[in-house]
Amino acid sequence: MNELIMLAGIIPEAKPTQIPGLGETVSKLFGYGLWLVILAGAGAVGFGLYKLAVTDKSRNGGGSEPFKWMGGGIGAIVVAGSLITIINGIAG
């Protein structure tokens, strides 16, 4: 259980911070929107792993599709995590 708590520390804090110059509602929606992008990216990685496990491994099975899902999910997590970190640095 402690390992999961320690792994959760690599993702920035989930509480959105006030962005200077933006209203409180817009700031919260933007912050939670980025967290939804991270959750969608995690779902895409999971779906890619599922497709990799059940896909047809023959030559005409379309073997690159699971890697497209996983790559897109990882990209979404990295971009949204970076934006959250940058915004927290500006607002903090």
Secondary structure, DSSP 8 states (H G I E B T S, - for coil): -HHHHHHGGGS--SS----TTS-HHHHHHHHHHHHHHHHHHHHHHHHHHHHHHHS--STTS-TTHHHHHHHHHHHHHHHHHHHHHHHHHHH-
